[in-house]
Amino acid sequence: MPRYQVKELYGEKVIAGQTVDVDGPRKAAERVAGGPISSRALQEHWFRVIDEEESVVFEFSLAEPHGARLLEISDSPIDDPNCRAALRLSRATLEEHCPPRVLMREEQ
């Protein structure tokens, strides 16, 4: 059975690692992650799997649960003052780092 070196990373910092003997790199990442994984797509928390025999590197991240949505859009206004403050801060940060006219106005 192949042996894989699995490193758990946050950004570029290794936070955990172990060697596992399983049938493939995806299974190795799932064993260390404790659940389903997917191909890495710029997530901050991810897993590097190294096939020691073939000297091949794979990258995975935690899979999004089936049917999960990152954002629920509602027609109702946001009335929570803390939520409003967080949205203003996020918008200000985006406006500071994005080209002009990238973001729509709030009332649009």
ABEGO torsion letter per residue (X at the ends): XBBBBBBBBBEABBABBBBBBBABAAAAAAAAAGBBBBBBBGBABBBBBBBAAAGBBBBBBBBBBBGBBABBBBABBBABAAAAAAAAAAAAAAAAABBBGABBBAAX
